[in-house]
């Protein structure tokens, strides 16, 4: 195959790490990661596989104790016992050592592993929860097992071949509760998460609808007029011919543009590019290439087929000649016209002529590699095809049913996928099919989508299911537009998390237990997750209580002080708390010391490195953030990033930004900053540029206690400082103002509202008022949201 399809791998393990007998081989890759092989013919495999690419871990310290029929291997993390026979439950076991020398889990060969779960191939037709495949992390035994025995081998020429013989090839991960260490070593073993292009972090517009060029352009113009930004235009299957002669079968598969709908595809995609949109096309490759396709004749000739017989060219992922022609004749010409990447919509199962070879994996693997032609970053969009699929982002989760149950499952499903290293799921935000119109549900789905890996609106081929915000009531559409704009503001933060995922093996979305695995509470809120390094997200996935005008989320707040991103409210952590929110927002929290870099809201859909930044700062503890920027599309090299360090020093009361280090030319020559400080008073701080006093515009929100300082534009080599003075004190929450807003929205008797507000306005303490509320027999949700405010700060 072409050089392009040959992957970089380091499959050889150092000989010093190997303990081997006639029919077994055990490789000690790390103190907690073993490769366990058994082969009746004594032949062992050193080539990369579909899942495993790199076994070149540095040899760890370990001890071997051996007799004629026993083997014991001991590291600081695990102890292996083996009888040197064919692997069996009685003959092979591994004990995981917990901290302090105690044992917290024993695995016997063949045991069913009780882990925290991984992800699934697809959510097609899912209406709520579905079973998940295994992950690598276990709260109970402290181990996970990856069975690579059936995985095909990747040859040096880039093609695959089945293994020979019946051989066992397992990887034992005995990391206990060191979840993030486990994940980092998994990425070393299977290959890192690729760095995604910057544009993918904006909003995607997708709809299964028979657009023509004029309708699509009119849609984009309306998005622009209403200042709703998008960075990706997804063209579903009607871009190609679908009404084909029945003798050829269905029109589901196609590669020839429908010129009645799109007379000049290159001009159309060029227009989309000029309007700031990248283009992806949907393809269903299962039916191969049939005689009505424009590419049929040249492709048939290239494959040595007689095109005059008009016999279809079957899709055959087991034939390297077919796959090379598949790209050369079907995809490359469209890419030359403007297609930026492909949505590969494979739904036809896992079988091919080669046992164990999944056509979905073949499509993902070779589409991703092919997309890197010309020095671009790779990108494909397809379903999950097993462990190691993180190398082929982005994941398409399939056609879900429109329901509250579907929405309620997706936050957990998305966070849990990190347990198998799969961090870039894209869901049909709003749901795909069936269900019914529900403006509240659609709004909550958009809110979750903005705080998910990829924000892609989508709907089925129905005139009633379009996700354009103006299709909803005024409240819903207003919230949707605000959140869609927020998504583009978050691109600088998201792109930095993209860099951390690729370079440090840290997924964007992580379950709570990644940071506090020993706390039982961290497992009690499955829909709550860390969104990058600075934010904690609690998506609302249940309907609102009518009387309260809000919906609840049962949260656990880790220890520390937390700020609500939208309301400014401060919470004391280390406890469970029910958070209530109206349709306007969901709980998104930042810990004291967090720094959140964003783009300032600007007209247009650009996701480029912004000339106007908005940095939100959450005082109360020291904090820092390194903002990564580059050209957003090229394969990164040493020195390709510009890094802007931002530091908040609590004792000094000082924020320092810059200077930019590294590749400064990728950063705008002049960049302005607006700094938003939470929980502070209205007194204006000092602004210094390179140590010299500078003028700034200051505004203050007295209800949310947010001070905004707008600094003049600076150069990349400049350094800004905002000085508040020593140890600035955080203001307590504005209980009266917050309680007033909640009472105002609640559907309850006015005299009862007056009575409750009067108690607080008259000086009654929060604790005393809470006691009074308990005697009033309020609606449960109304009481709950009032109690949330009163109990937010306990100190």
CORNORBEL-V264346 format. One record per residue. PSI is psi in whole degrees, 0 to 359 (999 if undefined). Layout:
BEGIN
PSI / PSI
END
This chain:
BEGIN
167 / 155 / 328 / 328 / 10 / 125 / 153 / 130 / 161 / 73 / 349 / 132 / 142 / 138 / 331 / 346 / 0 / 134 / 120 / 142 / 192 / 321 / 2 / 156 / 127 / 123 / 121 / 95 / 317 / 173 / 346 / 5 / 116 / 143 / 129 / 113 / 141 / 133 / 120 / 327 / 4 / 16 / 130 / 153 / 128 / 3 / 161 / 156 / 179 / 330 / 315 / 126 / 326 / 119 / 19 / 44 / 146 / 140 / 123 / 170 / 130 / 160 / 145 / 127 / 122 / 139 / 187 / 327 / 18 / 151 / 130 / 128 / 130 / 129 / 180 / 344 / 327 / 165 / 126 / 136 / 133 / 139 / 8 / 16 / 183 / 138 / 134 / 161 / 328 / 343 / 346 / 123 / 154 / 130 / 130 / 131 / 127 / 169 / 145 / 0 / 349 / 160 / 137 / 8 / 139 / 128 / 132 / 140 / 131 / 350 / 144 / 120 / 130 / 95 / 184 / 3 / 159 / 249 / 198 / 161 / 320 / 157 / 19 / 128 / 13 / 134 / 74 / 206 / 148 / 162 / 148 / 152 / 172 / 148 / 201 / 347 / 139 / 127 / 335 / 296 / 339 / 20 / 158 / 156 / 129 / 115 / 110 / 14 / 326 / 358 / 138 / 160 / 147 / 119 / 167 / 338 / 3 / 352 / 171 / 156 / 149 / 157 / 157 / 140 / 172 / 103 / 148 / 132 / 99 / 155 / 123 / 122 / 107 / 66 / 4 / 231 / 9 / 67 / 316 / 329 / 318 / 315 / 319 / 319 / 328 / 318 / 323 / 318 / 317 / 353 / 146 / 163 / 127 / 154 / 124 / 151 / 150 / 325 / 338 / 345 / 358 / 189 / 143 / 134 / 125 / 137 / 131 / 98 / 145 / 71 / 151 / 173 / 317 / 320 / 320 / 318 / 321 / 322 / 314 / 320 / 323 / 319 / 316 / 318 / 326 / 7 / 48 / 108 / 143 / 148 / 346 / 131 / 115 / 120 / 111 / 187 / 344 / 3 / 331 / 170 / 129 / 335 / 79 / 162 / 129 / 338 / 340 / 356 / 207 / 168 / 19 / 321 / 135 / 154 / 3 / 125 / 141 / 100 / 346 / 325 / 323 / 84 / 326 / 87 / 321 / 318 / 318 / 312 / 328 / 321 / 317 / 319 / 318 / 339 / 18 / 18 / 132 / 159 / 131 / 142 / 144 / 134 / 138 / 95 / 359 / 328 / 8 / 211 / 122 / 163 / 340 / 349 / 142 / 328 / 359 / 308 / 307 / 327 / 318 / 316 / 319 / 330 / 4 / 26 / 153 / 101 / 335 / 340 / 349 / 40 / 132 / 148 / 110 / 148 / 125 / 94 / 355 / 358 / 112 / 327 / 318 / 314 / 320 / 319 / 325 / 314 / 315 / 320 / 335 / 327 / 314 / 319 / 322 / 324 / 323 / 333 / 344 / 357 / 130 / 325 / 174 / 141 / 104 / 110 / 75 / 124 / 18 / 30 / 191 / 3 / 146 / 185 / 339 / 118 / 133 / 354 / 115 / 121 / 332 / 317 / 318 / 315 / 315 / 312 / 308 / 328 / 317 / 313 / 319 / 329 / 350 / 5 / 141 / 15 / 13 / 160 / 144 / 151 / 129 / 174 / 105 / 171 / 163 / 136 / 32 / 173 / 137 / 353 / 348 / 343 / 351 / 61 / 147 / 154 / 131 / 118 / 359 / 186 / 96 / 161 / 143 / 104 / 160 / 326 / 321 / 313 / 317 / 333 / 333 / 322 / 314 / 313 / 319 / 314 / 320 / 334 / 337 / 338 / 349 / 20 / 13 / 98 / 359 / 60 / 144 / 122 / 159 / 92 / 125 / 351 / 159 / 314 / 169 / 209 / 200 / 168 / 129 / 101 / 325 / 313 / 314 / 321 / 315 / 325 / 320 / 318 / 316 / 318 / 321 / 329 / 40 / 172 / 313 / 132 / 98 / 108 / 141 / 158 / 166 / 179 / 69 / 141 / 349 / 355 / 10 / 141 / 18 / 130 / 329 / 358 / 354 / 171 / 167 / 320 / 312 / 314 / 326 / 316 / 316 / 314 / 317 / 320 / 322 / 323 / 320 / 321 / 315 / 329 / 329 / 355 / 317 / 320 / 313 / 322 / 323 / 320 / 327 / 316 / 318 / 323 / 319 / 319 / 331 / 1 / 37 / 105 / 151 / 314 / 123 / 137 / 158 / 327 / 353 / 323 / 333 / 69 / 341 / 352 / 121 / 327 / 333 / 344 / 0 / 351 / 76 / 338 / 358 / 141 / 157 / 133 / 89 / 197 / 347 / 345 / 150 / 126 / 137 / 85 / 137 / 122 / 18 / 156 / 158 / 152 / 128 / 319 / 323 / 335 / 29 / 159 / 149 / 157 / 123 / 102 / 157 / 122 / 116 / 165 / 148 / 188 / 136 / 143 / 136 / 126 / 324 / 323 / 344 / 355 / 142 / 136 / 143 / 131 / 199 / 29 / 164 / 146 / 139 / 121 / 131 / 139 / 140 / 181 / 345 / 328 / 169 / 161 / 118 / 119 / 147 / 133 / 151 / 132 / 352 / 149 / 123 / 104 / 132 / 163 / 143 / 142 / 121 / 156 / 151 / 181 / 15 / 140 / 14 / 166 / 120 / 147 / 341 / 116 / 151 / 120 / 119 / 128 / 135 / 92 / 179 / 342 / 160 / 149 / 160 / 160 / 137 / 115 / 122 / 135 / 147 / 202 / 352 / 0 / 329 / 156 / 124 / 146 / 173 / 126 / 7 / 347 / 145 / 136 / 123 / 115 / 133 / 130 / 131 / 124 / 112 / 314 / 322 / 344 / 43 / 131 / 130 / 132 / 126 / 185 / 164 / 134 / 153 / 227 / 76 / 329 / 340 / 349 / 142 / 143 / 329 / 130 / 130 / 153 / 140 / 123 / 127 / 113 / 125 / 145 / 16 / 170 / 181 / 355 / 130 / 131 / 173 / 144 / 127 / 137 / 116 / 37 / 356 / 141 / 137 / 152 / 149 / 150 / 130 / 135 / 164 / 136 / 104 / 339 / 319 / 352 / 49 / 122 / 130 / 127 / 122 / 118 / 152 / 161 / 141 / 167 / 161 / 330 / 357 / 160 / 130 / 145 / 137 / 119 / 121 / 344 / 168 / 131 / 66 / 138 / 136 / 138 / 146 / 158 / 147 / 82 / 317 / 314 / 318 / 319 / 322 / 315 / 321 / 318 / 324 / 320 / 339 / 140 / 91 / 172 / 141 / 322 / 330 / 321 / 314 / 320 / 314 / 314 / 326 / 321 / 311 / 317 / 333 / 2 / 5 / 138 / 160 / 318 / 319 / 319 / 323 / 319 / 320 / 318 / 326 / 340 / 356 / 356 / 46 / 160 / 139 / 316 / 323 / 312 / 317 / 316 / 330 / 320 / 325 / 314 / 316 / 330 / 1 / 316 / 121 / 345 / 999
END
